[in-house]
Amino acid sequence: MKKHLFPLFLLAIGANAQAQQDFFAIAGKDTSSIVFSDFRVIDAAKGTSGEKIFSADTAAKVFSQERKGSIVEDKNSYSHSQAVTMAALAYDPLNNNLVYMPMFSSNIYVLNAKTKEITLVDNAVSKVTSCDINSHITRMTAGYDGNIYALNNAGTQLLQISKKGSQYVVSDLGIIKDDVANGKNSFTAMETGFGGDMIGDADNNFYVFSASGNVFKIIAKELKAKFVGKISGIPENYSVNGSAVNAKGKVVIASAKGDSLYEVDLATLQAKSLPGDEKPHIYDLASKYFANERTSSVNTSAANIEIYPTRVDQHVINISVNDKAVKGNLSLTVFDISGKNVLKQSLSVKDGSLSQPIDLKSLVSGAYIVSVTEESGKILLNKKILVTE
């Protein structure tokens, strides 16, 4: 297999002001039940709240994708953009959107974090019913392939939310089943597998952090949930309701009960409390980061090598080199998320300078790693790109 060409490791870049803008939460009120308060930015390093983006009291501007126009929603129902029962959130970094679903509803909403405009995505695919807790969507995350994924409590529906042009399309990928080795730690049992949240990894698989603190790895191609272990280092009665990967590659978890945020090492499942003493009521977390993500730069030479854009909608990327230390012929290779070589091209650097477009018309939509190496095989740069239609 070619996966070993890119050793997997957790991102080592520190949290910074920009990273804080890529970490979001559904926050709730200080009540015994779920009561949506607002969407807010979270400082994932300090465990504290930042800017409130949109609240339960904000005047909502909702556009229906199906009806192609603005609509007025019934605020007395469970199926509207500011419903009290909100517990599933994902961040779409390609469009700077927050994607979310009320628990008692099949409606999917897309909130533009800048304009505060909301798009309603009606769908007949989701089988949520208000009286069946098994069917409620409580876990949601961005996938490494650029799509959004949502999962209900019992694992009987894994939804894929894709953007095709200007329209969002919803697909049912099937039922997630227990791995035979799970035993009493069942993914589908309320006591061990329900609720919580999920994150994505660089192989387009998922990890579910259930409310009980159990962690399951979802093998997407096999539709199978494998029990990984239980989080240690958190209070015994801690309810895990939100999870997202931070800029260091660690998983941050939060609780709807109002408690500290914790940083969890995915390799050991050991948790440590983040320094903030705010103890917010968090129903879900979302970020732009992925577990086990491949490196974006390998050495200092990469500072003067650029690949852009990283979101590719015209099937062309540009590579720019401005470094006297880089000489001779370089090799540019594109790998898909499974590690398969899908494109290779030679580059010639003259006097430490190069500016060249690379045609990606042969690639289908999805996530890729672009690798630039010297003739000796030394890697100068690895960068993730997302090819969109």
LOTI-398641 format. One record per residue: residue in one letter; x, y, z of N, C-alpha, C in turn. Coordinates in steps of 0.2 Angstrom, whole numbers, padded with zeros to 4 digits, always signed. Example, Ala and Ser with C-alpha at 12.3 -4.5 7.8 and 13.67 -1.06 7.14 Angstrom:
2
A+0066-0028+0039+0062-0022+0039+0066-0016+0039 S+0064-0011+0035+0068-0005+0036+0064+0000+0039 
! end
This chain:
389
M+0004-0006+0000+0000+0000+0000+0004+0006+0000 K+0002+0012-0003+0006+0018-0003+0004+0023+0002 K+0000+0021+0007-0001+0025+0012+0005+0027+0016 H+0010+0023+0017+0015+0024+0021+0020+0030+0018 L+0018+0032+0012+0022+0037+0009+0021+0044+0013 F+0015+0044+0016+0013+0050+0020+0012+0048+0027 P+0017+0048+0032+0016+0046+0038+0011+0050+0042 L+0006+0047+0045+0001+0051+0048+0003+0053+0055 F+0002+0059+0057+0003+0062+0063-0001+0068+0065 L-0002+0069+0071-0006+0075+0073-0003+0081+0071 L-0007+0086+0069-0005+0093+0068-0001+0096+0074 A+0005+0099+0072+0009+0102+0078+0009+0109+0078 I+0004+0112+0074+0004+0120+0074+0000+0122+0080 G+0002+0127+0083-0001+0130+0089-0007+0133+0087 A-0012+0134+0092-0018+0137+0092-0016+0145+0091 N-0020+0148+0087-0019+0155+0086-0025+0159+0085 A-0025+0165+0084-0031+0169+0084-0035+0167+0078 Q-0032+0165+0072-0036+0163+0066-0039+0156+0068 A-0036+0152+0071-0038+0145+0073-0045+0146+0077 Q-0045+0151+0081-0051+0152+0086-0057+0153+0082 Q-0056+0156+0076-0062+0157+0071-0064+0151+0068 D-0061+0146+0068-0062+0139+0065-0065+0134+0070 F-0067+0136+0076-0070+0132+0081-0076+0134+0083 F-0081+0130+0083-0088+0133+0084-0092+0128+0089 A-0097+0131+0092-0101+0127+0096-0109+0129+0096 I-0113+0124+0097-0120+0125+0099-0120+0126+0107 A-0122+0132+0109-0122+0133+0116-0129+0133+0119 G-0130+0131+0125-0137+0131+0128-0138+0135+0134 K-0144+0135+0136-0145+0139+0143-0145+0134+0149 D-0144+0137+0154-0143+0133+0161-0149+0131+0163 T-0151+0125+0160-0158+0122+0161-0156+0114+0162 S-0161+0110+0164-0160+0103+0165-0162+0100+0158 S-0165+0103+0153-0166+0100+0147-0163+0104+0142 I-0163+0102+0135-0159+0105+0130-0163+0111+0128 V-0160+0117+0128-0163+0123+0126-0158+0127+0122 F-0159+0128+0116-0154+0131+0112-0153+0139+0114 S-0147+0141+0114-0146+0148+0116-0143+0152+0110 D-0137+0149+0107-0133+0152+0102-0128+0148+0098 F-0126+0150+0093-0120+0147+0089-0114+0152+0091 R-0109+0150+0093-0103+0154+0095-0096+0151+0094 V-0092+0156+0093-0085+0154+0092-0082+0152+0099 I-0078+0147+0099-0074+0144+0105-0067+0145+0104 D-0064+0147+0109-0056+0147+0110-0054+0140+0112 A-0052+0136+0107-0051+0129+0109-0044+0128+0113 A-0040+0133+0114-0034+0132+0118-0036+0134+0125 K-0040+0139+0126-0042+0141+0133-0048+0139+0136 G-0052+0135+0131-0058+0133+0134-0064+0138+0135 T-0063+0143+0132-0068+0149+0133-0072+0151+0127 S-0078+0154+0128-0082+0157+0123-0079+0163+0120 G-0081+0164+0113-0079+0170+0110-0086+0173+0107 E-0085+0176+0101-0091+0179+0098-0097+0175+0097 K-0103+0178+0098-0109+0174+0097-0111+0176+0090 I-0112+0171+0086-0113+0172+0079-0120+0173+0077 F-0125+0169+0081-0132+0168+0079-0135+0165+0085 S-0141+0169+0087-0144+0166+0094-0151+0164+0092 A-0154+0162+0098-0161+0160+0097-0166+0166+0096 D-0163+0172+0098-0167+0178+0098-0166+0182+0092 T-0161+0180+0088-0159+0184+0082-0165+0184+0076 A-0166+0189+0073-0171+0189+0068-0168+0185+0062 A-0171+0179+0060-0169+0175+0055-0171+0176+0048 K-0166+0176+0043-0168+0177+0036-0167+0170+0033 V-0172+0166+0032-0172+0159+0029-0174+0159+0022 F-0169+0156+0018-0171+0155+0011-0172+0147+0010 S-0177+0145+0007-0178+0138+0005-0175+0136-0001 Q-0171+0131-0001-0168+0129-0007-0173+0126-0012 E-0178+0122-0009-0183+0119-0014-0188+0124-0017 R-0190+0129-0013-0195+0134-0015-0191+0140-0019 K-0185+0140-0018-0181+0146-0022-0183+0153-0019 G-0184+0153-0013-0186+0160-0011-0186+0160-0003 S-0187+0166+0000-0188+0167+0007-0194+0164+0010 I-0194+0162+0016-0199+0159+0019-0200+0161+0026 V-0206+0161+0029-0207+0162+0036-0209+0156+0040 E-0205+0154+0045-0206+0148+0048-0210+0148+0054 D-0213+0142+0056-0217+0142+0062-0213+0141+0068 K-0212+0146+0072-0208+0146+0078-0211+0142+0084 N-0217+0139+0083-0220+0135+0088-0219+0128+0087 S-0216+0126+0081-0214+0119+0080-0207+0117+0082 Y-0205+0111+0081-0198+0109+0082-0194+0109+0076 S-0198+0111+0070-0194+0111+0064-0193+0118+0061 H-0189+0122+0065-0187+0128+0062-0180+0130+0064 S-0177+0135+0061-0170+0136+0061-0167+0138+0068 Q-0172+0140+0073-0170+0142+0080-0173+0137+0085 A-0174+0131+0083-0178+0126+0087-0174+0125+0094 V-0177+0124+0099-0174+0123+0106-0170+0117+0106 T-0172+0112+0102-0168+0105+0102-0163+0105+0097 M-0157+0108+0098-0152+0108+0093-0146+0105+0096 A-0143+0100+0092-0138+0096+0095-0133+0093+0090 A-0133+0095+0084-0129+0093+0078-0126+0098+0074 L-0120+0099+0074-0117+0105+0070-0110+0103+0067 A-0109+0105+0061-0103+0104+0057-0101+0111+0054 Y-0094+0112+0053-0092+0118+0050-0089+0116+0043 D-0092+0119+0038-0090+0118+0031-0085+0124+0029 P-0078+0122+0029-0073+0128+0028-0073+0130+0021 L-0075+0126+0016-0075+0128+0009-0079+0134+0008 N-0085+0134+0012-0090+0140+0011-0091+0144+0017 N-0087+0143+0022-0088+0147+0028-0095+0146+0031 N-0098+0140+0031-0104+0139+0033-0105+0135+0039 L-0110+0136+0043-0111+0131+0049-0117+0127+0046 V-0117+0120+0046-0122+0116+0044-0125+0113+0051 Y-0132+0113+0051-0134+0110+0058-0141+0107+0056 M-0144+0103+0061-0150+0100+0061-0153+0100+0068 P-0160+0102+0069-0163+0101+0075-0164+0094+0076 M-0164+0092+0082-0165+0085+0084-0172+0081+0082 F-0177+0085+0082-0184+0083+0081-0186+0084+0074 S-0181+0085+0069-0183+0087+0063-0178+0084+0058 S-0181+0083+0051-0177+0081+0046-0174+0087+0042 N-0176+0093+0044-0173+0099+0041-0166+0100+0042 I-0162+0102+0037-0155+0104+0037-0154+0111+0035 Y-0151+0114+0040-0150+0122+0039-0142+0123+0038 V-0141+0128+0033-0134+0131+0032-0134+0138+0034 L-0130+0140+0039-0129+0146+0041-0123+0149+0039 N-0123+0155+0035-0117+0158+0033-0115+0162+0038 A-0109+0161+0041-0106+0164+0047-0105+0171+0046 K-0104+0174+0040-0103+0181+0039-0109+0185+0038 T-0113+0182+0033-0119+0186+0032-0125+0185+0036 K-0125+0179+0040-0130+0177+0045-0136+0174+0041 E-0136+0174+0034-0142+0171+0031-0142+0163+0031 I-0148+0161+0031-0149+0154+0032-0152+0150+0026 T-0150+0145+0024-0153+0141+0019-0156+0135+0022 L-0162+0134+0020-0166+0128+0022-0165+0122+0017 V-0163+0116+0019-0162+0111+0014-0167+0106+0016 D-0173+0106+0012-0178+0101+0014-0176+0094+0011 N-0177+0089+0014-0175+0082+0011-0180+0077+0014 A-0181+0072+0009-0185+0067+0011-0181+0060+0012 V-0174+0061+0013-0170+0056+0014-0170+0054+0022 S-0169+0060+0026-0168+0059+0033-0175+0056+0036 K-0175+0051+0040-0181+0048+0043-0182+0050+0050 V-0181+0056+0052-0182+0058+0059-0189+0059+0061 T-0191+0056+0066-0198+0057+0069-0197+0059+0076 S-0202+0064+0078-0201+0067+0084-0202+0063+0090 C-0206+0057+0089-0207+0053+0095-0202+0047+0095 D-0197+0046+0091-0192+0041+0091-0185+0044+0092 I-0183+0043+0098-0176+0046+0100-0170+0042+0096 N-0172+0036+0094-0167+0032+0090-0165+0036+0083 S-0170+0040+0081-0169+0043+0074-0167+0050+0074 H-0166+0053+0080-0164+0059+0081-0156+0060+0079 I-0155+0065+0074-0148+0067+0072-0145+0070+0078 T-0139+0067+0081-0136+0071+0086-0128+0071+0085 R-0126+0068+0080-0119+0068+0078-0118+0071+0071 M-0113+0076+0070-0112+0079+0063-0105+0081+0063 T-0102+0081+0057-0095+0083+0056-0094+0084+0048 A-0089+0088+0047-0086+0088+0040-0082+0082+0039 G-0082+0079+0033-0078+0074+0031-0072+0076+0027 Y-0066+0072+0027-0060+0074+0023-0061+0075+0016 D-0067+0072+0013-0068+0073+0006-0072+0079+0004 G-0073+0084+0009-0077+0090+0008-0084+0090+0009 N-0087+0084+0010-0094+0083+0012-0096+0084+0019 I-0102+0084+0021-0104+0085+0028-0108+0078+0029 Y-0106+0075+0035-0109+0069+0037-0113+0069+0044 A-0119+0066+0044-0123+0066+0050-0125+0059+0052 L-0126+0058+0058-0128+0051+0061-0133+0052+0066 N-0138+0047+0066-0143+0047+0071-0141+0043+0077 N-0145+0043+0083-0143+0040+0089-0141+0033+0088 A-0146+0029+0085-0145+0022+0084-0140+0020+0079 G-0138+0024+0075-0133+0022+0069-0137+0019+0063 T-0144+0020+0063-0148+0017+0058-0148+0022+0051 Q-0145+0028+0052-0144+0032+0046-0138+0036+0046 L-0133+0035+0041-0128+0039+0040-0129+0044+0034 L-0130+0050+0035-0132+0055+0030-0125+0058+0027 Q-0125+0059+0020-0120+0063+0017-0123+0069+0014 I-0121+0075+0016-0124+0081+0013-0118+0084+0009 S-0120+0084+0002-0115+0087-0003-0117+0093-0006 K-0113+0097-0008-0115+0103-0012-0113+0102-0019 K-0118+0102-0024-0118+0101-0031-0119+0107-0034 G-0114+0111-0036-0115+0118-0039-0118+0122-0033 S-0124+0125-0034-0127+0129-0029-0132+0126-0024 Q-0133+0119-0026-0138+0115-0022-0135+0110-0017 Y-0138+0109-0011-0136+0104-0007-0140+0098-0008 V-0136+0092-0008-0140+0085-0010-0138+0081-0004 V-0144+0077-0002-0143+0073+0004-0144+0066+0002 S-0139+0061+0004-0139+0054+0002-0139+0050+0009 D-0142+0044+0009-0142+0040+0014-0137+0034+0013 L-0132+0034+0017-0126+0029+0015-0128+0023+0019 G-0133+0022+0023-0134+0016+0026-0134+0015+0034 I-0134+0009+0036-0134+0008+0043-0127+0006+0046 I-0126+0009+0052-0119+0007+0055-0120+0002+0060 K-0117-0004+0059-0117-0010+0063-0112-0010+0068 D-0113-0014+0073-0107-0015+0078-0102-0020+0075 D-0096-0019+0077-0091-0024+0075-0092-0030+0080 V-0091-0036+0078-0092-0042+0082-0088-0042+0088 A-0083-0038+0088-0078-0038+0094-0081-0033+0100 N-0086-0029+0098-0088-0024+0103-0091-0027+0109 G-0094-0033+0109-0097-0036+0115-0102-0031+0119 K-0101-0030+0125-0106-0026+0129-0105-0019+0127 N-0100-0017+0124-0099-0010+0122-0102-0009+0115 S-0109-0009+0115-0112-0009+0109-0113-0002+0107 F-0112+0000+0100-0113+0006+0097-0120+0008+0097 T-0125+0003+0096-0132+0004+0095-0136+0004+0102 A-0133+0003+0108-0136+0003+0114-0136+0010+0117 M-0142+0012+0120-0142+0019+0123-0137+0020+0128 E-0136+0015+0133-0131+0016+0138-0124+0017+0136 T-0122+0014+0130-0115+0014+0128-0114+0018+0122 G-0118+0019+0117-0117+0022+0111-0121+0028+0109 F-0126+0030+0112-0130+0035+0110-0127+0042+0111 G-0130+0047+0108-0128+0054+0109-0121+0056+0107 G-0119+0061+0110-0112+0064+0109-0111+0067+0103 D-0105+0066+0099-0104+0070+0093-0099+0065+0089 M-0097+0068+0083-0092+0064+0080-0087+0069+0076 I-0081+0066+0075-0076+0069+0071-0074+0065+0065 G-0070+0069+0060-0068+0065+0054-0060+0064+0055 D-0058+0060+0051-0050+0059+0051-0048+0059+0043 A-0041+0059+0042-0038+0060+0036-0039+0054+0031 D-0042+0049+0033-0044+0043+0029-0051+0043+0027 N-0055+0049+0029-0062+0049+0028-0066+0044+0032 N-0063+0042+0038-0067+0038+0043-0069+0043+0048 F-0073+0040+0053-0075+0045+0058-0074+0041+0065 Y-0074+0046+0070-0074+0043+0077-0080+0046+0081 V-0084+0042+0084-0090+0044+0088-0088+0044+0095 F-0089+0050+0098-0088+0051+0105-0095+0051+0108 S-0097+0045+0111-0104+0045+0114-0105+0048+0120 A-0111+0050+0122-0112+0054+0128-0109+0050+0134 S-0109+0044+0134-0106+0040+0140-0098+0040+0140 G-0095+0043+0135-0088+0043+0135-0084+0038+0131 N-0088+0033+0129-0086+0028+0124-0084+0031+0118 V-0079+0028+0115-0076+0030+0108-0077+0025+0103 F-0080+0026+0097-0080+0021+0092-0077+0024+0086 K-0074+0019+0082-0071+0021+0075-0076+0019+0070 I-0079+0023+0066-0083+0021+0061-0079+0020+0054 I-0079+0014+0052-0076+0013+0045-0081+0014+0040 A-0080+0020+0037-0086+0022+0032-0087+0017+0027 K-0082+0014+0024-0083+0010+0018-0087+0003+0020 E-0086+0001+0026-0089-0005+0029-0095-0004+0033 L-0097+0003+0034-0102+0004+0038-0102+0000+0045 K-0096+0001+0048-0095-0003+0054-0092+0001+0060 A-0095+0000+0066-0092+0004+0072-0088-0001+0076 K-0082+0001+0077-0078-0003+0081-0076+0001+0088 F-0077-0002+0094-0076+0001+0100-0068+0002+0101 V-0067+0008+0102-0059+0010+0103-0058+0010+0111 G-0062+0012+0115-0061+0013+0122-0065+0018+0125 K-0064+0019+0131-0067+0024+0135-0063+0030+0137 I-0065+0036+0137-0061+0042+0139-0059+0042+0146 S-0053+0043+0148-0051+0043+0155-0049+0050+0157 G-0049+0052+0163-0047+0059+0165-0053+0064+0166 I-0059+0061+0165-0065+0066+0165-0069+0064+0171 P-0073+0068+0174-0077+0066+0180-0082+0060+0178 E-0084+0056+0183-0088+0050+0182-0094+0052+0179 N-0097+0057+0180-0104+0059+0178-0104+0064+0172 Y-0098+0065+0169-0097+0069+0163-0101+0067+0157 S-0105+0071+0154-0109+0069+0148-0105+0072+0142 V-0103+0068+0138-0099+0070+0132-0104+0072+0127 N-0105+0078+0125-0110+0080+0120-0107+0084+0114 G-0101+0086+0114-0098+0089+0109-0091+0087+0108 S-0089+0086+0102-0082+0084+0100-0079+0087+0094 A-0073+0090+0094-0070+0092+0088-0063+0092+0088 V-0059+0092+0083-0052+0092+0083-0049+0099+0083 N-0044+0100+0087-0041+0107+0087-0035+0107+0083 A-0032+0113+0083-0026+0115+0078-0020+0110+0080 K-0020+0107+0086-0014+0103+0088-0016+0096+0086 G-0022+0094+0083-0024+0087+0082-0027+0084+0087 K-0028+0087+0093-0031+0084+0099-0038+0085+0098 V-0042+0081+0102-0050+0081+0102-0052+0085+0108 V-0056+0090+0107-0059+0094+0112-0066+0092+0113 I-0068+0090+0119-0074+0088+0121-0078+0093+0126 A-0084+0093+0126-0088+0098+0130-0095+0094+0132 S-0098+0097+0137-0104+0094+0140-0110+0099+0140 A-0116+0096+0139-0122+0100+0139-0124+0101+0146 K-0121+0098+0151-0122+0099+0158-0119+0105+0161 G-0115+0108+0157-0111+0114+0160-0105+0112+0164 D-0099+0111+0160-0093+0108+0164-0087+0111+0160 S-0081+0109+0162-0075+0111+0159-0075+0108+0152 L-0071+0111+0147-0069+0108+0141-0063+0104+0142 Y-0062+0098+0139-0056+0094+0140-0053+0093+0133 E-0047+0092+0133-0043+0090+0127-0041+0083+0128 V-0043+0079+0123-0042+0071+0123-0037+0069+0117 D-0032+0065+0120-0027+0062+0115-0030+0056+0112 L-0031+0056+0105-0035+0051+0102-0031+0044+0103 A-0025+0044+0103-0021+0038+0103-0022+0035+0110 T-0022+0039+0115-0023+0036+0122-0030+0036+0125 L-0034+0041+0123-0040+0043+0126-0040+0046+0133 Q-0034+0048+0134-0032+0052+0140-0034+0059+0140 A-0039+0062+0144-0041+0069+0144-0038+0073+0149 K-0037+0079+0147-0035+0084+0152-0039+0090+0152 S-0040+0094+0157-0045+0099+0157-0042+0105+0154 L-0045+0109+0150-0043+0115+0147-0043+0121+0153 P-0039+0126+0152-0038+0131+0158-0044+0135+0159 G-0049+0136+0155-0055+0140+0156-0059+0138+0161 D-0062+0142+0165-0066+0140+0171-0074+0142+0169 E-0075+0143+0163-0082+0146+0161-0087+0141+0162 K-0086+0135+0161-0091+0129+0161-0097+0130+0157 P-0096+0131+0151-0102+0133+0146-0106+0126+0145 H-0113+0127+0144-0117+0122+0142-0117+0121+0134 I-0113+0116+0132-0112+0115+0125-0115+0108+0122 Y-0119+0109+0117-0123+0103+0114-0119+0100+0108 D-0115+0104+0105-0111+0101+0100-0105+0106+0098 L-0100+0103+0095-0094+0106+0093-0092+0105+0086 A-0089+0110+0082-0087+0109+0075-0081+0113+0074 S-0076+0110+0070-0070+0114+0068-0068+0112+0061 K-0063+0115+0058-0060+0114+0051-0055+0108+0051 Y-0053+0105+0057-0047+0101+0058-0049+0094+0058 F-0045+0089+0056-0046+0082+0056-0041+0078+0060 A-0043+0073+0062-0038+0068+0066-0033+0065+0061 N-0027+0064+0064-0022+0061+0060-0021+0064+0053 E-0021+0071+0053-0021+0074+0046-0013+0074+0044 R-0012+0074+0038-0005+0074+0035-0002+0081+0036 T+0004+0081+0036+0008+0087+0036+0006+0092+0031 S+0006+0098+0032+0005+0103+0027+0012+0106+0024 S+0017+0106+0028+0024+0108+0026+0029+0103+0029 V+0035+0102+0026+0039+0097+0029+0046+0100+0031 N+0048+0106+0028+0054+0109+0030+0054+0116+0029 T+0059+0120+0031+0059+0127+0030+0059+0129+0023 S+0061+0125+0018+0061+0127+0011+0054+0128+0009 A+0049+0125+0012+0042+0125+0010+0040+0132+0011 A+0043+0136+0015+0040+0143+0016+0040+0147+0010 N+0045+0145+0005+0045+0149-0001+0042+0145-0007 I+0039+0140-0005+0035+0136-0011+0028+0136-0009 E+0024+0138-0014+0017+0139-0013+0013+0135-0018 I+0007+0132-0016+0002+0129-0020-0004+0132-0019 Y-0008+0135-0024-0014+0139-0023-0018+0138-0029 P-0025+0138-0028-0029+0139-0022-0029+0132-0019 T-0031+0131-0013-0032+0125-0010-0039+0122-0011 R-0044+0127-0012-0050+0125-0014-0051+0126-0021 V-0051+0120-0025-0050+0121-0033-0057+0120-0036 D-0059+0125-0039-0066+0125-0042-0065+0126-0050 Q-0059+0127-0052-0058+0128-0059-0053+0122-0062 H-0052+0117-0058-0047+0112-0060-0040+0114-0062 V-0038+0119-0059-0031+0121-0060-0028+0124-0053 I-0022+0121-0052-0018+0124-0046-0012+0127-0049 N-0009+0132-0045-0003+0135-0047+0002+0133-0042 I+0008+0132-0044+0014+0131-0040+0019+0136-0041 S+0021+0139-0035+0026+0145-0036+0032+0143-0031 V+0038+0144-0034+0044+0143-0030+0048+0150-0031 N+0051+0152-0025+0055+0158-0025+0060+0156-0019 D+0065+0152-0021+0070+0150-0016+0076+0148-0020 K+0082+0152-0019+0088+0150-0022+0091+0143-0020 A+0089+0141-0014+0091+0134-0012+0088+0128-0016 V+0082+0130-0019+0079+0125-0023+0081+0125-0030 K+0084+0119-0033+0087+0119-0039+0085+0113-0043 G+0086+0113-0050+0085+0107-0054+0078+0105-0055 N+0077+0099-0056+0070+0096-0057+0067+0094-0051 L+0060+0096-0050+0056+0094-0045+0051+0089-0048 S+0048+0085-0043+0042+0081-0045+0036+0083-0041 L+0031+0084-0044+0024+0085-0041+0020+0079-0042 T+0017+0077-0036+0013+0071-0036+0007+0072-0032 V+0001+0070-0035-0005+0071-0032-0008+0064-0030 F-0009+0063-0023-0012+0057-0020-0019+0058-0018 D-0024+0053-0019-0030+0054-0016-0030+0052-0009 I-0036+0052-0005-0035+0051+0002-0034+0044+0004 S-0034+0039-0001-0032+0032+0001-0024+0031+0000 G-0021+0036-0003-0014+0036-0004-0012+0034-0011 K-0017+0033-0015-0015+0031-0022-0013+0037-0026 N-0008+0036-0030-0005+0041-0035-0010+0042-0041 V-0012+0048-0041-0017+0049-0047-0015+0054-0052 L-0009+0058-0050-0006+0062-0055+0001+0064-0054 K+0005+0064-0059+0012+0066-0058+0015+0070-0063 Q+0019+0075-0061+0021+0080-0066+0028+0082-0064 S+0033+0083-0069+0039+0086-0068+0039+0093-0068 L+0044+0096-0064+0044+0104-0064+0051+0105-0065 S+0053+0111-0068+0060+0113-0069+0061+0120-0066 V+0065+0120-0061+0066+0127-0057+0073+0130-0060 K+0072+0136-0062+0078+0140-0065+0079+0146-0060 D+0086+0146-0058+0088+0152-0053+0083+0152-0047 G+0081+0147-0045+0077+0147-0039+0070+0149-0039 S+0068+0149-0046+0061+0152-0047+0057+0148-0052 L+0050+0148-0050+0046+0144-0054+0039+0146-0053 S+0035+0147-0058+0028+0149-0058+0024+0145-0063 Q+0020+0140-0061+0017+0136-0066+0011+0133-0064 P+0006+0133-0069-0001+0130-0068-0001+0123-0069 I-0005+0119-0065-0005+0112-0065-0013+0110-0067 D-0014+0107-0072-0020+0105-0074-0023+0099-0070 L-0029+0100-0067-0032+0094-0063-0038+0092-0066 K-0039+0093-0073-0046+0091-0076-0047+0083-0075 S-0042+0079-0074-0043+0072-0074-0045+0070-0067 L-0046+0074-0062-0047+0073-0055-0055+0074-0054 V-0058+0069-0050-0065+0070-0048-0065+0074-0042 S-0071+0077-0040-0071+0081-0034-0069+0076-0028 G-0066+0080-0023-0064+0076-0017-0057+0079-0014 A-0055+0076-0009-0049+0079-0006-0042+0075-0008 Y-0037+0079-0009-0031+0076-0012-0025+0079-0008 I-0019+0076-0008-0013+0078-0005-0008+0079-0011 V-0006+0086-0012-0001+0087-0017+0006+0087-0014 S+0011+0083-0016+0017+0082-0014+0023+0085-0019 V+0027+0089-0016+0033+0091-0021+0039+0089-0018 T+0043+0085-0022+0049+0082-0020+0055+0084-0024 E+0061+0084-0022+0067+0085-0026+0069+0079-0029 E+0074+0079-0034+0076+0073-0037+0079+0068-0033 S+0081+0069-0027+0084+0064-0022+0078+0061-0019 G+0072+0063-0019+0066+0061-0016+0064+0064-0010 K+0068+0069-0008+0067+0073-0002+0061+0077-0003 I+0056+0077+0002+0050+0080+0002+0050+0087+0004 L+0048+0092-0001+0049+0099+0001+0042+0102+0004 L+0036+0099+0001+0030+0101+0003+0025+0096+0002 N+0020+0095+0007+0014+0092+0006+0008+0096+0008 K+0003+0097+0004-0002+0101+0005-0009+0098+0003 K-0014+0099+0007-0020+0096+0006-0024+0101+0001 I-0028+0098-0004-0032+0103-0008-0039+0099-0008 L-0044+0103-0010-0051+0100-0011-0053+0102-0018 V-0054+0098-0022-0057+0099-0029-0064+0099-0029 T-0067+0104-0031-0075+0104-0031-0077+0106-0038 E-0083+0105-0039-0086+0106-0046-0087+0113-0047 
! end
